[in-house]
Amino acid sequence: MAQEIMQVTPLPLSMMNALQEASYIVHDHAHIKDPGALSKVTALVGTGGAMVDKKLLSMLPNVRLIAICGVGYDGVDVAAAKEKGITVTHTPGVLTEDVADLALGLVLSIGRRIPQADRFVRNGDWVNDVFPMTRKVSGATLGIVGMGRIGQAIAKRAVAFDMRICYSSRAPKVDLPYTFYPTATALAAEVDYLVVAVPGGSDTKNLIGASVLQALGSQGYLINISRGSVVDQSALVPALKDKLIAGAALDVFWDEPLVDPELRRLQNVVLTPHMASATEETRRAMAELTMDNLRAFYEKRPVPTPVPECQLS
């Protein structure tokens, strides 16, 4: 008998194709209303932007798996899921390299002002003007907030640019040769480029606030490839407008896909549409890992990649 699942966000085409090939019956959360149909759903599938709260779970009495096609899952109420005996999975590891690639791309883009230079040429401004000087990346000091898989992959790439690498995290990584700072504020005061690479969620909400931005200073750049909630937008926008920091490159935002109009008007920012893992190769790998989690669940095997809160101790 075909298993019935429900998608709680729009899914990449590769994920939808994989679900269809596996003969799952896929319901769309936006359209399924019948309580009888809801009771047949045994698993939820969504991307990293999925919002799964206690209210939704109360409508789904037989769900026992929430499979996130993404590394972030801060919109999932994991505590409520665990209370109901529901396992939550995600797709760590497979997107690390792409996210790290984009992080370095954003460092180069904001420091060397590549998007602004592109507009300068396209608008015909080069005919009558000279493009302003930019900032050096090679040899600069890079700070990484969060030295997990992605943070370490970013550091590896920065080494090739002869950058001095510093980081902050919950505890020093004794096996790494980089300089540790106990707080993001202390780190920001020492770097030219500050890359944010921590998970989202309540523990990191507004971690990058006014004090961190003040420490980063008028010559420092902020790069965020983690979650929009990690940066206090009410502090960031004034800091950019008043040139309290030199600029920011952002792949994530508070209320995606809606982006603060003030941010969009600023010239000292680079904005990308949450695309860090958006390569064809990685999205296929994410879909495959999500399918592996679904198959293991229905075959009553241990799921390959439960979120840390659902891992057996």
C-alpha positions as CSV (number, residue, x, y, z in Angstrom):
1,M,0.0,0.0,0.0
2,A,1.3,3.4,-1.0
3,Q,2.4,5.6,2.0
4,E,0.8,9.0,2.3
5,I,2.9,12.0,3.1
6,M,2.3,15.8,3.1
7,Q,4.5,18.5,1.8
8,V,4.6,21.5,4.1
9,T,6.5,23.8,1.7
10,P,7.0,23.9,-2.1
11,L,9.6,21.3,-2.9
12,P,12.4,21.3,-5.5
13,L,11.6,19.5,-8.7
14,S,14.2,16.9,-8.0
15,M,12.5,16.1,-4.7
16,M,9.0,15.9,-6.2
17,N,10.3,13.6,-9.0
18,A,11.9,11.3,-6.4
19,L,8.7,11.1,-4.4
20,Q,6.6,10.3,-7.5
21,E,9.1,7.6,-8.6
22,A,8.9,6.0,-5.2
23,S,5.0,5.9,-5.5
24,Y,4.3,8.0,-2.4
25,I,1.0,9.7,-2.3
26,V,1.8,13.4,-1.8
27,H,-0.7,15.8,-0.2
28,D,-0.2,19.6,-0.3
29,H,-0.6,21.2,3.1
30,A,-2.0,24.3,1.4
31,H,-5.0,22.3,0.0
32,I,-5.6,19.3,2.2
33,K,-8.5,20.0,4.7
34,D,-10.4,16.7,5.1
35,P,-9.7,15.3,8.6
36,G,-10.0,11.8,7.1
37,A,-7.2,12.5,4.7
38,L,-5.1,14.2,7.4
39,S,-5.3,11.0,9.5
40,K,-3.7,9.0,6.7
41,V,-0.6,11.2,6.6
42,T,2.3,9.5,8.3
43,A,5.2,11.8,7.3
44,L,5.8,15.4,6.5
45,V,8.3,16.7,4.0
46,G,9.6,20.2,3.5
47,T,12.5,22.5,2.9
48,G,14.6,24.3,5.5
49,G,11.9,27.0,5.6
50,A,9.2,24.6,6.8
51,M,7.0,25.8,9.7
52,V,5.8,22.9,11.7
53,D,4.3,23.8,15.1
54,K,2.3,22.1,17.8
55,K,-1.0,23.2,16.2
56,L,-0.2,21.6,12.9
57,L,1.0,18.4,14.6
58,S,-2.2,18.2,16.6
59,M,-4.1,17.9,13.3
60,L,-1.9,15.0,12.1
61,P,-2.4,12.1,14.6
62,N,-0.4,9.5,12.7
63,V,2.6,11.5,11.6
64,R,5.8,9.9,12.9
65,L,8.5,11.6,10.7
66,I,9.3,15.1,9.7
67,A,11.8,15.0,6.8
68,I,13.5,18.3,6.1
69,C,15.2,18.7,2.7
70,G,17.8,21.2,4.1
71,V,20.2,21.6,6.9
72,G,18.3,24.2,8.9
73,Y,15.1,23.2,10.7
74,D,14.5,26.2,13.1
75,G,10.9,26.4,12.0
76,V,10.1,23.0,13.3
77,D,9.0,22.6,16.9
78,V,11.3,19.7,17.7
79,A,10.2,19.5,21.3
80,A,6.6,19.2,20.3
81,A,7.5,16.6,17.8
82,K,9.5,14.5,20.3
83,E,6.5,14.7,22.7
84,K,4.4,12.9,20.1
85,G,7.1,10.4,19.2
86,I,8.0,12.0,15.9
87,T,11.5,11.9,14.5
88,V,12.9,14.9,12.7
89,T,15.6,14.5,10.0
90,H,17.5,16.9,7.9
91,T,20.3,16.8,5.2
92,P,23.6,18.0,6.7
93,G,26.9,17.5,5.0
94,V,25.8,17.4,1.4
95,L,25.4,21.2,1.1
96,T,28.5,22.2,3.0
97,E,30.7,22.9,0.0
98,D,28.2,24.9,-1.9
99,V,27.4,27.1,1.1
100,A,31.1,27.7,1.7
101,D,31.6,28.5,-1.9
102,L,28.9,31.2,-1.8
103,A,30.3,32.6,1.4
104,L,33.7,33.3,-0.2
105,G,31.9,34.6,-3.3
106,L,30.0,37.1,-1.1
107,V,33.3,38.1,0.6
108,L,34.7,38.9,-2.8
109,S,31.5,40.5,-4.1
110,I,31.2,43.0,-1.2
111,G,34.9,43.7,-0.7
112,R,35.7,44.1,-4.4
113,R,32.2,45.5,-5.1
114,I,31.7,43.2,-8.1
115,P,27.9,43.6,-8.5
116,Q,28.3,47.4,-8.3
117,A,31.0,47.3,-10.9
118,D,28.8,45.3,-13.2
119,R,26.0,47.9,-12.9
120,F,28.6,50.6,-13.5
121,V,29.5,49.1,-16.8
122,R,26.0,48.2,-17.9
123,N,24.6,51.7,-17.1
124,G,27.3,53.3,-19.4
125,D,28.9,55.1,-16.4
126,W,32.4,54.0,-17.3
127,V,32.3,56.3,-20.4
128,N,32.4,59.5,-18.2
129,D,33.5,58.3,-14.8
130,V,36.0,56.1,-12.9
131,F,34.8,53.3,-10.7
132,P,35.8,53.9,-7.0
133,M,38.6,51.9,-5.3
134,T,37.6,48.7,-3.6
135,R,39.0,46.7,-0.7
136,K,41.6,44.0,-0.7
137,V,40.5,40.4,0.2
138,S,43.8,38.5,0.0
139,G,45.7,38.9,3.3
140,A,42.7,40.4,5.1
141,T,41.5,39.0,8.4
142,L,38.4,36.8,8.2
143,G,36.2,36.1,11.3
144,I,33.8,33.1,11.3
145,V,31.0,33.0,13.8
146,G,30.3,29.3,14.2
147,M,33.1,26.8,13.4
148,G,31.0,23.7,12.4
149,R,31.1,21.9,9.1
150,I,30.3,25.0,7.1
151,G,32.6,27.3,9.1
152,Q,35.5,25.0,8.7
153,A,34.9,24.7,4.9
154,I,34.8,28.5,4.7
155,A,38.1,28.7,6.6
156,K,39.7,26.1,4.2
157,R,38.9,28.2,1.2
158,A,40.1,31.4,2.9
159,V,43.5,29.8,3.5
160,A,44.0,29.9,-0.3
161,F,43.5,33.7,-0.1
162,D,46.2,34.0,2.5
163,M,43.6,35.3,5.0
164,R,44.2,35.4,8.7
165,I,41.4,33.3,10.2
166,C,39.7,33.8,13.5
167,Y,36.5,32.4,14.9
168,S,34.0,32.3,17.7
169,S,32.0,29.2,18.8
170,R,30.6,27.6,21.9
171,A,34.1,26.2,22.7
172,P,37.6,26.3,21.1
173,K,38.3,23.7,18.5
174,V,41.6,22.4,19.8
175,D,42.5,20.6,16.5
176,L,42.2,23.8,14.5
177,P,45.1,26.3,14.0
178,Y,42.9,29.4,14.0
179,T,42.6,32.1,16.6
180,F,39.6,31.6,19.0
181,Y,37.5,34.4,20.5
182,P,34.9,33.7,23.2
183,T,32.2,36.0,21.8
184,A,31.1,37.4,18.4
185,T,31.7,40.9,19.7
186,A,35.3,40.2,20.6
187,L,35.8,38.5,17.2
188,A,34.2,41.3,15.3
189,A,36.6,43.9,16.8
190,E,39.6,42.0,15.2
191,V,38.4,41.3,11.7
192,D,37.9,42.8,8.3
193,Y,35.2,40.4,7.1
194,L,32.8,38.7,9.6
195,V,31.0,35.6,8.2
196,V,28.0,34.2,10.1
197,A,27.7,30.4,9.9
198,V,25.7,29.3,12.9
199,P,22.3,27.5,13.0
200,G,19.1,29.4,13.3
201,G,16.7,29.1,16.3
202,S,16.1,30.7,19.6
203,D,19.7,30.2,20.8
204,T,21.1,32.4,18.0
205,K,18.3,34.9,17.5
206,N,19.7,38.4,17.1
207,L,23.2,37.1,18.0
208,I,24.6,39.7,15.6
209,G,23.3,42.9,17.2
210,A,24.3,46.5,17.7
211,S,27.3,45.7,19.9
212,V,28.8,43.3,17.3
213,L,28.2,45.7,14.5
214,Q,29.8,48.5,16.5
215,A,32.8,46.3,17.2
216,L,33.0,45.4,13.4
217,G,33.3,49.1,12.7
218,S,33.3,51.4,9.7
219,Q,36.0,49.3,7.8
220,G,34.3,45.9,8.5
221,Y,32.0,43.9,6.3
222,L,29.2,41.5,7.5
223,I,28.4,38.3,5.5
224,N,25.4,36.1,6.5
225,I,24.8,32.7,5.0
226,S,23.2,31.2,8.0
227,R,19.7,32.3,8.9
228,G,18.1,35.8,8.7
229,S,17.0,35.6,12.4
230,V,20.7,35.5,13.5
231,V,21.2,39.2,12.6
232,D,19.2,41.9,14.3
233,Q,17.8,43.7,11.2
234,S,16.7,46.7,13.3
235,A,20.3,47.2,14.1
236,L,21.8,46.3,10.7
237,V,19.9,48.7,8.5
238,P,20.8,51.8,10.5
239,A,24.4,50.6,10.7
240,L,24.6,50.3,6.9
241,K,22.8,53.7,6.3
242,D,25.0,55.5,8.7
243,K,28.2,53.8,7.5
244,L,28.9,52.4,11.0
245,I,30.0,49.3,9.0
246,A,31.4,49.3,5.5
247,G,28.8,47.0,4.0
248,A,27.0,43.6,4.2
249,A,26.4,40.7,1.9
250,L,23.3,38.7,2.8
251,D,21.9,35.5,1.4
252,V,19.3,35.1,4.1
253,F,16.6,37.5,5.5
254,W,14.1,37.8,8.4
255,D,10.9,37.5,6.4
256,E,11.9,35.7,3.2
257,P,11.1,36.2,0.4
258,L,10.1,39.7,1.5
259,V,13.2,41.9,1.9
260,D,13.2,45.2,3.8
261,P,12.9,48.0,1.1
262,E,15.5,50.0,2.9
263,L,18.0,47.2,2.4
264,R,17.2,47.0,-1.3
265,R,17.8,50.7,-1.7
266,L,21.3,50.7,-0.1
267,Q,24.4,50.6,-2.3
268,N,26.8,49.1,0.2
269,V,25.0,45.7,0.3
270,V,25.0,42.6,-1.9
271,L,21.8,40.6,-1.7
272,T,21.2,37.1,-3.0
273,P,17.9,35.0,-2.7
274,H,18.9,32.3,-0.2
275,M,20.8,30.4,-2.9
276,A,23.8,29.1,-1.0
277,S,22.9,25.4,-1.6
278,A,21.1,26.0,-4.9
279,T,23.1,24.1,-7.3
280,E,21.6,21.3,-9.4
281,E,24.1,18.8,-8.0
282,T,23.6,19.6,-4.4
283,R,19.8,19.8,-4.6
284,R,19.8,16.3,-6.1
285,A,22.0,15.1,-3.2
286,M,19.7,16.7,-0.7
287,A,16.7,15.1,-2.3
288,E,18.4,11.7,-2.3
289,L,19.3,12.0,1.4
290,T,15.7,13.0,2.2
291,M,14.5,10.0,0.3
292,D,17.0,7.8,2.3
293,N,15.5,9.1,5.5
294,L,11.9,8.3,4.3
295,R,12.8,4.8,3.1
296,A,14.6,4.0,6.3
297,F,11.6,5.2,8.3
298,Y,9.1,3.2,6.4
299,E,11.3,0.1,6.4
300,K,11.6,0.5,10.2
301,R,15.4,1.1,10.1
302,P,17.3,3.8,11.9
303,V,17.1,7.1,9.8
304,P,20.5,8.2,8.5
305,T,20.4,11.8,9.5
306,P,18.2,12.7,12.5
307,V,18.6,16.2,13.9
308,P,20.8,16.3,17.0
309,E,17.8,16.5,19.3
310,C,16.5,13.2,18.0
311,Q,19.7,11.3,18.0
312,L,20.0,8.4,20.4
313,S,22.5,9.1,23.2
